[in-house]
Amino acid sequence: MLRDFAAIDFETANEQLSSVCSVGVVIVRNGSITDRFYSLIQPEPAYYSPGNSRIHGLTSKDTEQAPVFPKVWEQVSPLLGNYPLVAHNKGFDESCLKAVFRTYQMDYPGYIFYCTLAESRRQLRHLPNHQLQTVAEDCGYVLSNHHHALADAEACAEIALQLL
């Protein structure tokens, strides 16, 4: 069982994977949540698509004074240590992370990612879908603020504790 990891979730401002506008990170040590981190981020490119804003509720007004990704990552990186990362749909979150590292010409450290979406599809075949809120509910966690990066990261952490 995976007992030490960091659950991570990004929200994006537009269709570009590099346009992360918020990040939530939940640190799990010895099977318990020990730390949480959330930050708004100035997206790059710096515009919001209406569809993205409809999903997470963020707009340019929310992030105009937010730090850029490298400044946020200076705070996140020490929290992660050597822990593997866990995301619900790792394909999206891992791609966002790699894209924003490329955008800012940062050296990508080769994070190991696990996926609660893929694992839920393997283990929870009885579910009508494998969306984060559906899987979280099946695992006994009520996700009340879906598409807030920290809330989603916490739901992912709770799922991972049961499925990974």
Backbone bond lengths (Angstrom), bond angles and torsions (degrees), N, CA, C in turn:
res aa  C-N    CA-C-N  psi(-1)  N-CA   C-N-CA  omega(-1)  CA-C   N-CA-C  phi
1 M - - - 1.452 - - 1.516 111.14 -
2 L 1.300 115.06 143.08 1.460 121.76 176.58 1.528 108.29 -80.52
3 R 1.324 117.43 116.61 1.469 121.30 -176.38 1.519 112.72 -116.88
4 D 1.332 117.33 -15.59 1.464 122.50 179.74 1.516 107.98 -129.55
5 F 1.329 116.29 115.63 1.464 120.45 -177.82 1.518 109.46 -166.72
6 A 1.319 114.77 174.50 1.469 121.94 174.71 1.523 107.93 -124.56
7 A 1.314 116.46 118.91 1.469 121.16 173.83 1.527 107.05 -85.01
8 I 1.332 115.88 137.62 1.459 119.94 -175.12 1.523 110.38 -136.73
9 D 1.322 115.21 145.71 1.461 120.53 176.68 1.518 109.24 -144.53
10 F 1.320 115.32 136.11 1.464 121.99 175.05 1.513 110.08 -115.37
11 E 1.317 116.45 148.06 1.455 123.38 165.34 1.525 106.02 -114.72
12 T 1.329 116.15 144.96 1.466 120.56 -178.57 1.527 110.57 -116.55
13 A 1.327 114.58 152.32 1.459 121.74 -177.55 1.523 112.46 -81.90
14 N 1.312 116.16 -27.45 1.463 120.38 -175.66 1.520 109.15 -153.21
15 E 1.324 117.03 -165.85 1.469 120.78 -175.65 1.531 113.80 -74.17
16 Q 1.320 117.54 -10.54 1.464 121.25 179.36 1.532 109.57 -80.44
17 L 1.316 116.73 128.08 1.468 120.54 -178.55 1.526 112.30 -62.18
18 S 1.326 116.78 -24.92 1.465 120.40 -179.81 1.527 112.90 -77.38
19 S 1.320 117.16 -6.11 1.473 120.39 -173.04 1.523 113.07 -86.30
20 V 1.319 117.07 40.02 1.460 119.27 179.96 1.529 109.09 -60.01
21 C 1.337 114.40 131.47 1.469 119.32 -178.39 1.529 111.68 -119.02
22 S 1.327 116.76 -9.27 1.461 120.72 171.68 1.520 108.89 -158.65
23 V 1.323 114.62 154.02 1.459 121.53 177.65 1.523 108.65 -138.51
24 G 1.324 114.76 140.53 1.459 121.68 171.77 1.512 108.51 -124.97
25 V 1.319 116.07 136.03 1.470 121.73 179.50 1.523 108.15 -133.16
26 V 1.321 115.78 133.32 1.464 121.93 176.37 1.524 107.37 -124.18
27 I 1.321 115.94 122.02 1.467 121.80 -179.72 1.523 109.25 -94.09
28 V 1.331 115.61 130.38 1.458 122.31 178.07 1.526 107.78 -118.15
29 R 1.332 114.90 123.21 1.463 121.52 177.25 1.530 108.12 -124.34
30 N 1.311 115.99 131.30 1.472 121.06 -179.59 1.525 112.09 50.55
31 G 1.322 116.50 37.96 1.452 121.47 175.13 1.516 115.60 79.45
32 S 1.336 117.72 9.09 1.466 120.97 179.33 1.522 110.48 -128.54
33 I 1.317 115.40 142.98 1.462 119.86 175.69 1.523 108.34 -70.03
34 T 1.330 115.42 123.68 1.461 119.89 -177.28 1.519 113.08 -117.16
35 D 1.336 117.17 -15.95 1.459 119.58 -175.96 1.514 109.84 -154.50
36 R 1.334 115.45 148.90 1.461 121.73 176.36 1.526 108.07 -136.14
37 F 1.321 115.50 144.85 1.464 120.65 177.27 1.519 108.63 -141.06
38 Y 1.326 115.87 137.17 1.463 121.31 175.55 1.515 108.98 -141.49
39 S 1.323 115.73 140.67 1.456 119.71 174.09 1.518 110.25 -152.47
40 L 1.313 114.54 143.54 1.457 120.60 164.64 1.517 107.00 -78.08
41 I 1.329 116.53 156.02 1.471 122.29 -177.08 1.524 107.66 -139.53
42 Q 1.327 117.00 139.33 1.462 120.07 171.51 1.530 107.24 -69.34
43 P 1.320 117.74 118.79 1.472 119.00 -176.80 1.526 112.04 -73.96
44 E 1.316 114.87 155.84 1.469 122.77 175.19 1.522 107.75 -136.94
45 P 1.322 119.90 111.58 1.457 126.60 4.79 1.532 112.14 -71.35
46 A 1.322 115.01 153.75 1.466 122.65 -168.70 1.522 113.13 -91.95
47 Y 1.318 116.31 63.89 1.463 120.20 171.26 1.526 108.29 -145.52
48 Y 1.317 114.99 157.18 1.460 121.13 -178.98 1.524 110.44 -112.56
49 S 1.309 116.07 129.72 1.460 121.15 172.56 1.527 107.71 -82.13
50 P 1.336 118.04 138.67 1.467 119.82 -179.37 1.529 113.09 -55.04
51 G 1.321 117.57 -38.76 1.466 120.31 -179.84 1.520 111.93 -63.07
52 N 1.318 117.56 -41.63 1.462 120.62 178.53 1.523 110.79 -65.11
53 S 1.327 116.18 -44.40 1.468 119.83 179.15 1.526 111.10 -62.19
54 R 1.330 116.94 -37.19 1.468 120.04 177.62 1.529 111.02 -61.30
55 I 1.310 116.31 -37.57 1.468 120.38 -177.72 1.530 111.76 -69.81
56 H 1.335 117.56 -51.53 1.468 119.56 -173.52 1.518 114.79 -106.83
57 G 1.326 117.08 -9.80 1.453 120.05 176.12 1.514 115.90 82.12
58 L 1.326 117.85 2.45 1.460 120.77 -179.19 1.523 110.95 -90.68
59 T 1.328 115.59 146.77 1.464 122.09 176.81 1.526 108.47 -135.66
60 S 1.319 115.40 176.54 1.468 119.95 -179.72 1.531 111.68 -59.90
61 K 1.329 118.01 -31.36 1.475 120.23 177.08 1.522 111.53 -60.45
62 D 1.332 116.65 -34.72 1.466 120.45 -179.03 1.523 112.54 -69.21
63 T 1.324 116.97 -31.82 1.470 119.32 -171.64 1.527 114.03 -112.83
64 E 1.328 118.52 2.66 1.467 119.16 -176.24 1.529 112.56 -62.48
65 Q 1.316 118.29 -27.60 1.471 121.56 177.84 1.534 112.48 -104.26
66 A 1.319 116.60 4.65 1.469 120.76 -177.87 1.528 110.27 -75.44
67 P 1.324 116.75 156.80 1.472 119.69 176.94 1.524 111.25 -72.09
68 V 1.327 115.60 159.24 1.465 120.88 174.12 1.526 108.34 -77.66
69 F 1.325 115.58 163.11 1.457 121.10 -174.25 1.534 114.20 -52.42
70 P 1.346 120.41 -48.17 1.469 118.18 -177.88 1.535 113.34 -56.65
71 K 1.323 117.63 -35.50 1.472 120.49 178.59 1.529 110.70 -68.86
72 V 1.316 116.27 -39.28 1.473 119.86 177.82 1.524 109.74 -66.64
73 W 1.324 116.39 -42.66 1.465 119.85 -176.78 1.526 111.81 -66.61
74 E 1.319 117.50 -26.14 1.470 120.30 174.07 1.529 110.91 -60.34
75 Q 1.316 117.13 -29.59 1.465 121.40 178.32 1.528 111.44 -85.64
76 V 1.333 116.34 -34.69 1.465 121.00 -176.68 1.526 111.70 -75.19
77 S 1.299 117.08 -45.63 1.462 121.99 -172.74 1.531 114.25 -51.50
78 P 1.337 119.32 -46.00 1.477 118.01 178.61 1.528 113.30 -63.73
79 L 1.317 117.26 -29.29 1.466 120.39 177.88 1.526 111.24 -67.42
80 L 1.327 115.87 -35.65 1.464 120.82 -175.63 1.515 112.71 -72.20
81 G 1.316 116.67 -34.73 1.461 119.32 -175.75 1.520 110.11 52.48
82 N 1.320 116.35 -130.08 1.462 121.91 178.27 1.521 112.10 -104.54
83 Y 1.320 116.79 15.18 1.457 120.03 -178.47 1.516 111.84 -68.30
84 P 1.323 116.49 145.92 1.466 118.67 170.38 1.529 108.92 -70.76
85 L 1.327 115.00 156.33 1.457 121.26 178.04 1.520 109.10 -99.99
86 V 1.309 115.62 146.93 1.455 122.43 178.58 1.517 107.75 -127.40
87 A 1.328 116.29 135.27 1.464 120.85 177.74 1.521 108.90 -142.66
88 H 1.314 115.54 153.95 1.463 120.79 173.22 1.517 105.68 -92.13
89 N 1.315 115.64 104.20 1.468 125.43 -169.29 1.522 108.68 81.20
90 K 1.311 114.75 65.96 1.465 121.30 -177.85 1.517 111.92 -57.32
91 G 1.339 117.67 -27.26 1.460 119.72 179.09 1.511 111.73 -56.45
92 F 1.328 117.19 -39.86 1.460 121.21 179.24 1.523 111.01 -73.42
93 D 1.320 118.05 -55.27 1.463 121.22 -173.27 1.532 112.30 -67.16
94 E 1.319 116.95 -38.91 1.461 119.85 177.39 1.529 110.23 -66.55
95 S 1.319 117.27 -39.83 1.469 120.76 177.72 1.522 111.39 -65.36
96 C 1.327 117.02 -39.44 1.471 120.46 176.09 1.526 110.29 -60.82
97 L 1.316 116.03 -47.12 1.457 120.20 -177.96 1.531 111.17 -61.87
98 K 1.311 116.97 -45.28 1.464 120.05 178.53 1.528 111.12 -64.50
99 A 1.331 117.01 -40.05 1.470 120.51 -178.81 1.522 111.82 -65.40
100 V 1.306 116.99 -41.93 1.459 119.12 -178.14 1.536 110.27 -73.49
101 F 1.320 117.73 -32.13 1.476 119.94 172.92 1.530 109.68 -62.11
102 R 1.347 117.49 -43.36 1.474 121.23 178.31 1.530 110.55 -63.87
103 T 1.318 116.51 -44.79 1.462 121.09 -177.88 1.525 111.25 -56.82
104 Y 1.311 116.91 -40.81 1.467 121.16 -178.17 1.525 112.49 -96.44
105 Q 1.331 116.41 10.61 1.462 123.06 177.70 1.532 111.60 52.07
106 M 1.331 114.22 46.07 1.461 121.41 177.06 1.528 108.22 -99.83
107 D 1.318 116.53 148.00 1.466 121.03 177.55 1.523 109.11 -75.51
108 Y 1.339 115.92 120.39 1.458 120.69 -179.50 1.519 108.95 -78.68
109 P 1.352 117.70 125.11 1.465 120.15 -174.79 1.523 116.51 -78.83
110 G 1.309 119.40 3.87 1.465 120.50 177.58 1.514 113.42 73.28
111 Y 1.300 117.00 45.12 1.467 121.09 179.41 1.523 111.43 -57.09
112 I 1.311 116.08 141.84 1.457 122.52 172.43 1.525 106.96 -87.69
113 F 1.333 116.69 129.65 1.460 122.18 -178.73 1.524 110.49 -116.42
114 Y 1.321 116.27 140.08 1.459 123.31 169.23 1.525 107.80 -115.96
115 C 1.327 116.25 155.29 1.457 120.69 -173.67 1.531 111.79 -123.53
116 T 1.332 116.41 115.77 1.464 119.46 177.58 1.529 111.34 -74.67
117 L 1.328 118.09 -24.87 1.464 119.79 176.20 1.528 110.25 -64.36
118 A 1.320 116.67 -50.86 1.468 120.56 179.97 1.530 110.57 -61.26
119 E 1.321 116.13 -41.75 1.466 119.26 -178.95 1.521 111.27 -67.78
120 S 1.330 117.39 -36.66 1.472 119.42 178.36 1.526 110.50 -66.34
121 R 1.326 117.07 -35.39 1.470 119.76 177.42 1.528 111.05 -65.36
122 R 1.336 116.90 -32.52 1.462 120.88 178.46 1.531 111.80 -75.53
123 Q 1.313 116.31 -43.61 1.462 120.14 -170.71 1.527 115.06 -96.49
124 L 1.315 116.88 -25.79 1.467 120.01 -173.16 1.525 110.70 -116.93
125 R 1.299 115.17 58.97 1.473 120.38 -175.79 1.518 113.23 -67.69
126 H 1.309 117.61 -16.48 1.464 121.66 -179.25 1.534 113.11 -74.95
127 L 1.328 117.72 -13.58 1.468 120.13 -175.92 1.528 111.56 -73.38
128 P 1.338 117.38 147.07 1.467 120.52 178.43 1.524 112.27 -69.54
129 N 1.334 117.15 -26.64 1.470 123.02 174.73 1.523 106.92 -155.83
130 H 1.290 116.35 173.40 1.466 120.09 -177.16 1.526 111.45 -120.71
131 Q 1.326 115.30 30.26 1.460 120.27 174.06 1.522 109.02 -64.35
132 L 1.314 115.61 154.45 1.462 120.90 -174.87 1.521 112.38 -53.11
133 Q 1.329 117.87 -47.72 1.466 119.28 -176.61 1.524 111.99 -66.77
134 T 1.318 117.80 -33.21 1.471 121.33 178.67 1.523 110.74 -68.57
135 V 1.321 116.59 -46.55 1.464 121.05 -179.79 1.523 110.46 -66.64
136 A 1.331 116.52 -42.17 1.469 120.37 178.85 1.520 110.58 -58.68
137 E 1.324 116.63 -45.75 1.464 120.46 -179.85 1.524 110.99 -61.62
138 D 1.329 116.94 -41.93 1.462 120.67 178.91 1.532 111.19 -63.06
139 C 1.320 115.94 -29.47 1.467 121.29 178.92 1.530 111.98 -87.84
140 G 1.339 116.91 4.04 1.455 120.28 176.61 1.508 115.30 88.35
141 Y 1.327 117.18 15.10 1.467 121.15 -179.50 1.522 108.98 -114.37
142 V 1.317 116.58 128.59 1.459 121.16 178.65 1.525 108.47 -93.44
143 L 1.322 116.04 115.82 1.464 122.37 179.38 1.523 107.48 -93.06
144 S 1.324 116.25 101.14 1.460 119.97 -172.94 1.524 113.86 -93.83
145 N 1.313 118.67 -13.98 1.466 120.78 -176.43 1.531 109.90 -130.62
146 H 1.334 115.67 53.20 1.467 121.32 -176.11 1.533 111.17 -55.49
147 H 1.314 115.85 140.03 1.461 126.71 -177.97 1.520 113.05 76.99
148 H 1.323 117.32 13.03 1.463 121.10 162.75 1.524 102.97 -95.43
149 A 1.320 117.75 125.70 1.463 120.71 -170.13 1.527 113.32 -56.88
150 L 1.313 118.46 -38.62 1.463 119.15 -179.71 1.523 111.32 -72.07
151 A 1.321 117.41 -41.02 1.465 120.27 178.00 1.523 110.57 -61.61
152 D 1.326 116.59 -42.32 1.460 120.22 179.29 1.530 111.67 -67.23
153 A 1.338 116.92 -38.50 1.468 119.94 177.90 1.526 110.69 -64.96
154 E 1.324 116.59 -38.33 1.467 119.28 178.65 1.527 111.06 -67.42
155 A 1.318 117.17 -42.12 1.472 120.03 176.14 1.521 110.34 -59.98
156 C 1.321 116.49 -43.15 1.459 121.43 178.68 1.531 110.67 -60.83
157 A 1.323 116.88 -42.54 1.471 120.55 178.84 1.526 110.79 -60.95
158 E 1.324 116.73 -43.51 1.471 120.73 -179.92 1.531 111.08 -64.35
159 I 1.320 116.38 -39.91 1.471 120.80 176.96 1.529 109.80 -64.22
160 A 1.321 115.82 -46.84 1.475 120.37 -177.66 1.526 111.12 -60.00
161 L 1.313 116.94 -38.29 1.463 119.58 179.10 1.516 112.50 -61.35
162 Q 1.319 116.82 -26.16 1.459 119.90 179.32 1.518 113.46 -94.47
163 L 1.334 117.45 -33.26 1.466 119.67 -171.73 1.525 114.99 -103.56
164 L 1.301 118.46 -23.92 1.485 119.71 -175.42 1.524 111.44 -100.55
